[in-house]
C-alpha cells in the first residue's frame, strides 16, 4: 500500500463534522472515561489534547473567505481605474457584479472543502474552474441580453484577480501547514482494516502531519479493547463492528477503511449507513500506490463503482506545451540573470584555478547521455578524489553525499548553499536536454545500479528542480527521493510544475538539504 494511500483517499460520505462530549480522567489517572462509561486509554486522551477544542475547519474557511474577498476586491479596484476618466460608475457596477459572482463561484465549486485545502492540486484546480466559469458566464449573459459591458473591466479583473487569489490561497496553505507541523488543525481519524494495512497507514500519516490527520485508534477484525493491544503505537479500540460507537467515544472526525478480507463491499456500505448519524467522514483507501487524482476516474456501471486508472502521459499536446514553457521560461531567466551569472563566473575564476563551468556526463530521457553544466564548486580533480572519501559517504543507495566535503571551495560552498551553482543548467533546458521540473538527473554509475522501477525516472527529461529537490534534497534517503521522483513521473502536470517552481524559491531561500 505504501505512502501513496494518504494521497488517494476517496471520500464516499461526508455529511458534516461531529463529535460527542469530552472525556474525563479517572481518579487514578490510568484511563479516561466518557459519560456512557466507555474507557479510553491515556494515549488517546493525550492525542486529544494536541488538537484545538474548537474545530479548525470553520476558522480556516473564514480566513480563506476573507483572503479571497480581499484579493478580488483589490483586483476590482485596479479594473475600475477611476483615474482614467470615462464612465467610472458603469465600470464600478460591472466590477461589483463580477466580484459577487466570483465569490459565489468559489463557494459553488467547493474550493474551501476541508478535504482538499492545504494539500494537493485540487484546491487550485477548483479555484481556476470557478474563475473562468464566472468570466464565461458574464460574457455570455452580456451577449444574450445585448448589454454594453465594458469588456476591459472583466479582462483586467480576471487577469489581476486570479493570481492574487491563488497567491492568497498559497499563503493560507503555508499557514495551515505551519499549524499542522505543531500538531494543530488535524482531524481525528480511526483506522479500520487488517493489522498490516493499519500499521502502514499509521506510519505514513505520522511521517506526514501535513496530510491533516491524527490517528487516535484502530478497529480491527476480532479486536478486543480490553486486551491493551496497540498497532504502531495506536490503541486497538475494538472490532470493526465497534467503529460507530468508538467514533463517539474518541470524538473522531473520520474513519479510514484500509482493507481486510472481512471488509466486503456490504460491510463498508453498512458502516457508511451507521456513521451517518455521527456526522463522520468515511474514507476508503483503495490501495493504489503513487497514482494521483487526475489519473483516477470513477465510472458507475449499473450500480457498481468502477475505478479506472489512466496510463501516464509522456507525449502529446501537454508534453509539447511543457517543452515550450520550459524553453520560454529558461530563455527569460537567462536574460534576467545574465549579469548575476557573470558576477558568479568572475568569483569562481578569481578564487580558484580551473574552468568556470563544470561539465558532467548525466543520463537524460530514455537513457540518452548529455553534458550537464554547473558553476564549478569544487577544486579541479575532485572526481578523482571520490574513492578516498567513500568511507565518509552520508548518502544512501547509489548516491554520494557528504555534508562537509573538503573538495568544495569557499565560493562553491556559498553557491551550493543557495543552489546558484545550478544556474547554468538553464542552458541545458534551452537545448532540450533537461526540463525546468523533473526527476533529479542521474549519473551513469547510478543508472547502472538501478533495479525495480527506478529506470522509470528516465521516461521524462530530468529537471533543474523537482519534487525530490523541494522535499528535502540531500536530507532525503535514496528510497524517499526515488519514490518522489517516480510519483512525479507518473502524475506530472503543468499546474504541478508551476507549484513545484514556486516551492523551489522557498526551498532555495531556506537552503534545506543543500550541501
DAJONOR-V361724 format. One record per pair of residues at least 6 apart in sequence whose ideal C-beta (glycine too) atoms are under 7 Angstrom apart, sorted by sequence separation. I is the first residue (numbers start at 1). GAP is how many residues later the second one is. If there is no record, write none. Layout:
i/gap
I/GAP
I/GAP
This chain:
i/gap
26/6
33/6
34/6
82/6
116/6
117/6
179/6
180/6
205/6
230/6
257/6
313/6
363/6
364/6
395/6
415/6
428/6
429/6
25/7
26/7
116/7
142/7
191/7
229/7
275/7
298/7
299/7
349/7
393/7
394/7
429/7
434/7
24/8
31/8
32/8
80/8
205/8
238/8
247/8
348/8
361/8
362/8
393/8
394/8
408/8
468/8
23/9
24/9
31/9
176/9
237/9
298/9
299/9
393/9
394/9
412/9
425/9
23/10
31/10
32/10
191/10
205/10
272/10
361/10
362/10
392/10
23/11
31/11
80/11
191/11
225/11
257/11
271/11
296/11
297/11
345/11
80/12
111/12
225/12
243/12
359/12
360/12
32/13
202/13
218/13
223/13
225/13
296/13
297/13
389/13
468/13
471/13
21/14
295/14
359/14
386/14
80/15
111/15
223/15
295/15
442/15
79/16
110/16
111/16
138/16
218/16
220/16
223/16
268/16
357/16
358/16
468/16
23/17
109/17
217/17
222/17
295/17
467/17
468/17
217/18
218/18
219/18
221/18
291/18
357/18
358/18
439/18
467/18
76/19
111/19
135/19
215/19
218/19
219/19
221/19
356/19
357/19
466/19
25/20
109/20
198/20
217/20
219/20
255/20
356/20
467/20
106/21
109/21
219/21
286/21
288/21
355/21
439/21
441/21
467/21
23/22
108/22
198/22
240/22
354/22
385/22
438/22
440/22
466/22
76/23
135/23
186/23
219/23
240/23
438/23
439/23
106/24
189/24
191/24
219/24
438/24
439/24
105/25
187/25
189/25
195/25
255/25
382/25
438/25
73/26
183/26
186/26
187/26
188/26
189/26
190/26
192/26
194/26
254/26
257/26
354/26
435/26
437/26
440/26
72/27
131/27
186/27
189/27
190/27
191/27
192/27
193/27
219/27
240/27
253/27
254/27
255/27
256/27
257/27
258/27
348/27
352/27
353/27
434/27
436/27
439/27
105/28
181/28
186/28
188/28
190/28
192/28
243/28
247/28
252/28
253/28
255/28
257/28
259/28
348/28
379/28
434/28
435/28
436/28
437/28
438/28
440/28
454/28
457/28
102/29
105/29
180/29
190/29
202/29
203/29
217/29
254/29
256/29
378/29
434/29
436/29
437/29
439/29
440/29
457/29
460/29
72/30
180/30
202/30
244/30
248/30
378/30
379/30
434/30
456/30
459/30
470/30
72/31
131/31
244/31
247/31
344/31
377/31
378/31
102/32
180/32
199/32
202/32
377/32
457/32
460/32
101/33
177/33
198/33
199/33
217/33
247/33
453/33
456/33
467/33
470/33
69/34
216/34
244/34
378/34
466/34
470/34
68/35
377/35
429/35
465/35
469/35
98/36
101/36
195/36
216/36
465/36
101/37
470/37
475/37
476/37
17/38
68/38
127/38
377/38
469/38
475/38
127/39
221/39
377/39
425/39
465/39
473/39
474/39
17/40
98/40
375/40
472/40
473/40
221/41
472/41
473/41
474/41
124/42
127/42
422/42
377/44
124/45
375/45
440/45
123/46
375/46
439/46
65/47
190/47
374/47
398/47
399/47
64/48
192/48
374/48
375/48
398/48
375/49
439/49
374/50
439/50
61/51
192/51
373/51
374/51
398/51
373/52
190/53
372/53
373/54
94/55
118/55
201/55
373/55
94/56
98/56
190/56
372/56
57/57
60/57
190/57
201/57
352/57
95/58
118/58
351/58
91/59
94/59
98/59
117/59
118/59
351/59
90/60
94/60
190/60
198/60
351/60
437/60
197/61
436/61
91/62
95/62
188/62
190/62
197/62
188/63
189/63
192/63
197/63
348/63
370/63
437/63
188/64
193/64
347/64
437/64
188/65
189/65
190/65
191/65
192/65
193/65
194/65
436/65
187/66
193/66
194/66
187/67
189/67
191/67
193/67
357/67
364/69
372/69
193/70
344/71
80/73
401/73
79/74
369/75
344/76
79/77
364/77
78/78
79/78
362/79
363/79
399/79
362/80
76/81
79/81
362/81
363/81
396/81
397/81
75/82
78/82
341/82
396/82
361/83
201/84
363/84
75/85
75/86
337/86
72/89
75/89
419/89
71/90
74/90
418/90
119/91
367/91
119/92
334/92
366/92
71/93
72/93
119/93
333/93
365/93
418/93
71/94
118/94
417/94
363/95
365/95
419/95
330/96
334/96
365/96
68/97
71/97
364/97
417/97
364/98
416/98
330/99
331/99
416/99
68/100
330/100
362/100
14/101
67/101
327/102
326/103
327/103
11/104
64/105
67/105
330/106
329/107
64/108
63/109
326/109
326/110
403/112
322/113
60/116
60/125
56/128
56/129
52/132
50/133
51/133
51/135
51/137
314/145
314/146
51/163
50/164
47/167
47/169
325/169
122/171
44/172
322/172
44/173
321/173
322/175
318/176
312/177
312/178
44/191
43/192
41/194
1/196
5/196
290/196
295/196
290/197
294/197
2/198
6/198
1/199
5/199
6/199
291/199
292/199
294/199
290/200
3/201
6/202
48/203
6/205
44/206
40/209
40/210
38/211
34/215
20/228
20/231
19/232
17/236
5/253
13/259
12/260
18/260
15/261
18/261
13/262
17/262
18/262
16/263
15/264
14/267
13/268
13/269
11/270
12/270
11/272
12/272
9/274
10/274
9/276
10/276
8/277
8/278
5/280
8/280
5/282
8/283
4/284
4/285
7/285
1/286
4/286
2/287
4/287
1/288
125/370
124/371
121/374
121/375
121/378
3/480
